[in-house]
Amino acid sequence: MIALLIVDMQNAYFEDPGLAPRREALVQACNRLIEEFSTHGAKILLVATEHERDKSTWSLNMLEDDQGFIFRGSEQAGFVPGLAAGELPRLIKTRDSAFTGTDIVSRLRNWDVEELVLAGVATHNCIAHTAADAFAHNFRVVYAEEAMASSNEQAAVDMLRILSAEYRQPVLSTDDIAKRLKGI
C-alpha cells in the first residue's frame, strides 16, 4: 500500500519570501496528488507543525532565539488557502521529522503502508528529515517533484541528491506518480 504525506503546507511557511511566490503552484500540485490518491483509494495524511506558547514544544534553535512560531490555533498554523484538506486525517508534529514524537509508524502500519510519497515544504528540512526517518523504519519513499519546495533551493537539490542515491528514494513527477497509482 502507498500513502501520500503532505508536509507543512501551512500559512507560516509561506511568509518566507522564497516560498511565497510558489504557494499557488504547490497547492495545485498537492491538490492533484490528493485527487489521484483519493480516486485510487490510497491513504493521505496531512502533516502539520504546531507549537505551544509555553516553550514546552520548542526546538533548540527556537529556545536559543527565544522566538517560537506556528502556535496551536493561530492563523500561522492553518493550512494554506486552496489546499484540499477537507476531512483528511492530520498528524501534528513539533520537530522536522514527522516520525519524531508522533504515532505515524502505528498509523502507517495500521494502513499496511510500505511506500510514502512526500510533498510539501521544505524539501531540505522537514521533508528530508521525514524521508530519512522513513528509511530507518523500512518505508520506501518517493518525492513528488512539482509538489515540493524550499526556501533554500541549493540545499534542497543537495539533500535530494544524497537521499536519492543513499536511500534509493526517487524524485518523480506527479504524472509518473499518477501512473504508478493506476497500477495499484
Secondary structure, 3 states (H helix, E strand, C coil): CEEEEEECCEHHHHHCCCCHHHHHHHHHHHHHHHHHHHHCCCEEEEEEECECCCCCCCCHHHHHHCCCCCECCCCCCCECCCCCCCCCCEEEECCCCCCCCCCHHHHHHHCCCCEEEEEEECHHHHHHHHHHHHHHCCCEEEEEEEEEECCCHHHHHHHHHHHHHHHCCCEECHHHHHHHHHCC
